């Protein structure tokens, strides 16, 4: 009798695990469950190559609106070695912006990837900044001061001016951990 109860408990656990995984794939990842159902998705990648002449570098890539022709733009991401990356929407349309103050010379290559899918409900990809929050000046001591100084030093390398420095210092904990 005891083995039978264990068998049914394990069977129920496996069924619930399978149902949970299937539900995650259908509802979170958008995997079609009905035969013949299609979900149209694209991964659009851009490679930007240019010649730097030794000064500070700011490169901008104009991006599409988040909902264009019933297609939702999702999950934009940029990368380049020793460049800071952020989104800028002040001009109305989003731009991907790479900056560096290292005095780059020669051929430089930047990369950008965005996921686009068919649909009518756009998801916010590019961050919108609201009203200016009230912030108290932090006071760091010991290890915290060393970590903050290291973070500022890393961000200074990727920044051209006060604007890009501020943007990168706010995004630094996210961008340097991925």
C-alpha positions as CSV (number, residue, x, y, z in Angstrom):
1,X,0.0,0.0,0.0
2,X,2.8,2.4,0.9
3,X,4.5,1.9,-2.5
4,X,1.2,2.6,-4.3
5,X,0.8,6.0,-2.5
6,X,4.5,6.9,-3.4
7,X,3.8,6.0,-7.0
8,X,0.8,8.2,-7.3
9,X,2.5,11.1,-5.5
10,X,5.5,10.9,-7.9
11,X,3.0,10.6,-10.8
12,X,1.1,13.7,-9.7
13,X,4.3,15.6,-9.2
14,X,5.5,14.8,-12.7
15,X,2.1,15.7,-14.2
16,X,2.1,19.1,-12.4
17,X,5.7,19.8,-13.4
18,X,4.9,19.0,-17.1
19,X,1.8,21.2,-17.0
20,X,3.7,24.0,-15.4
21,X,6.5,23.8,-18.0
22,X,3.9,23.7,-20.8
23,X,2.0,26.7,-19.3
24,X,5.2,28.7,-19.1
25,X,6.1,28.0,-22.7
26,X,2.6,28.9,-24.0
27,X,1.9,32.0,-21.8
28,X,5.4,33.4,-21.1
29,X,7.4,32.4,-24.2
30,X,4.5,32.5,-26.7
31,X,5.0,29.0,-28.1
32,X,1.9,28.0,-30.2
33,X,-0.1,25.2,-28.6
34,X,-2.7,24.6,-31.4
35,X,-1.4,22.9,-34.6
36,X,-1.1,25.3,-37.5
37,X,-0.9,28.4,-35.3
38,X,2.0,30.6,-36.3
39,X,3.7,33.4,-34.4
40,X,5.8,35.6,-36.6
41,X,9.0,36.8,-35.0
42,X,12.2,38.4,-36.3
43,X,15.5,39.1,-34.8
44,X,16.9,42.2,-36.4
45,X,20.7,42.8,-36.0
46,X,22.7,45.8,-37.0
47,X,26.4,46.1,-37.3
48,X,27.8,49.7,-37.4
49,X,31.3,50.1,-38.6
50,X,33.1,53.5,-38.8
51,X,36.6,55.0,-38.6
52,X,37.4,56.9,-35.4
53,X,40.0,59.7,-35.5
54,X,41.2,59.7,-31.9
55,X,38.7,61.9,-30.1
56,X,35.7,61.2,-28.0
57,X,33.1,59.1,-29.8
58,X,29.3,59.4,-29.8
59,X,27.5,57.1,-32.2
60,X,23.7,57.2,-32.6
61,X,21.4,54.7,-34.4
62,X,17.8,55.7,-35.0
63,X,15.4,53.1,-34.0
64,X,11.8,52.4,-35.2
65,X,8.8,53.3,-33.1
66,X,7.7,50.6,-30.7
67,X,4.6,49.7,-32.7
68,X,5.0,49.9,-36.4
69,X,2.6,48.3,-38.9
70,X,1.1,45.9,-36.3
71,X,4.6,44.8,-35.2
72,X,5.9,45.2,-31.7
73,X,9.6,46.0,-31.2
74,X,10.8,44.3,-28.1
75,X,14.1,43.7,-26.2
76,X,16.5,46.1,-27.8
77,X,20.2,45.5,-26.8
78,X,23.5,47.1,-28.0
79,X,27.1,46.1,-27.4
80,X,30.6,47.1,-28.2
81,X,33.9,46.6,-26.4
82,X,34.7,49.6,-24.1
83,X,31.7,51.7,-25.1
84,X,28.9,52.8,-23.0
85,X,25.4,52.1,-24.3
86,X,22.0,53.6,-23.6
87,X,18.7,54.6,-25.2
88,X,17.8,58.2,-25.8
89,X,14.2,59.3,-26.5
90,X,14.5,63.1,-26.1
91,X,14.2,63.7,-29.9
92,X,10.8,61.9,-29.9
93,X,11.9,58.7,-31.5
94,X,14.2,56.3,-29.7
95,X,17.9,56.3,-30.5
96,X,20.6,53.8,-29.5
97,X,23.6,55.7,-28.3
98,X,27.2,54.4,-27.8
99,X,29.8,56.7,-26.2
100,X,33.5,56.4,-25.3
101,X,36.0,59.0,-24.1
102,X,39.1,56.7,-24.6
103,X,40.2,58.5,-27.8
104,X,39.4,55.6,-30.1
105,X,41.3,55.4,-33.3
106,X,40.9,53.2,-36.4
107,X,38.0,51.0,-37.4
108,X,35.3,50.6,-34.7
109,X,32.4,48.2,-34.8
110,X,29.2,48.5,-32.8
111,X,26.3,45.9,-32.6
112,X,22.6,46.2,-32.0
113,X,19.9,43.5,-31.8
114,X,16.2,43.9,-31.4
115,X,13.3,41.4,-31.4
116,X,10.3,42.2,-33.5
117,X,7.0,40.2,-33.4
118,X,3.7,40.4,-35.1
119,X,1.0,41.7,-32.7
120,X,-1.0,44.6,-31.6
121,X,0.2,45.2,-28.1
122,X,3.6,46.9,-28.0
123,X,5.8,46.3,-24.9
124,X,7.8,49.2,-23.7
125,X,11.4,48.5,-24.6
126,X,13.0,51.9,-24.4
127,X,13.0,53.4,-20.9
128,X,10.9,56.5,-20.4
129,X,12.0,58.9,-17.7
130,X,9.4,60.7,-15.6
131,X,9.6,63.6,-13.2
132,X,12.8,64.3,-11.4
133,X,12.9,62.4,-8.1
134,X,14.1,63.9,-4.8
135,X,17.5,62.3,-4.0
136,X,19.6,62.5,-0.8
137,X,23.4,62.6,-1.5
138,X,24.9,59.3,-0.5
139,X,27.8,59.0,1.9
140,X,30.1,56.0,1.3
141,X,32.8,54.8,3.6
142,X,35.3,51.9,3.5
143,X,34.5,49.2,0.9
144,X,31.4,51.1,-0.3
145,X,33.6,54.1,-1.2
146,X,36.1,51.9,-3.0
147,X,33.3,50.2,-5.0
148,X,31.7,53.5,-5.9
149,X,35.0,55.0,-7.0
150,X,35.7,51.9,-9.2
151,X,32.2,52.2,-10.7
152,X,32.7,55.9,-11.5
153,X,36.2,55.2,-13.0
154,X,34.7,52.5,-15.3
155,X,31.8,54.8,-16.4
156,X,34.2,57.7,-17.1
157,X,35.9,55.5,-19.7
158,X,32.6,54.9,-21.5
159,X,31.3,58.5,-21.2
160,X,32.0,61.6,-23.4
161,X,30.3,64.3,-21.4
162,X,28.1,64.9,-18.4
163,X,25.0,63.7,-20.1
164,X,26.4,60.3,-21.1
165,X,28.2,60.0,-17.8
166,X,24.9,60.4,-15.9
167,X,23.1,58.0,-18.2
168,X,25.8,55.3,-17.8
169,X,26.2,55.8,-14.0
170,X,22.5,55.1,-13.7
171,X,22.6,52.1,-15.9
172,X,26.1,50.8,-14.8
173,X,24.9,48.2,-12.3
174,X,22.7,46.6,-15.0
175,X,25.0,46.9,-18.0
176,X,28.2,45.6,-16.3
177,X,26.5,42.6,-14.7
178,X,25.2,41.1,-18.0
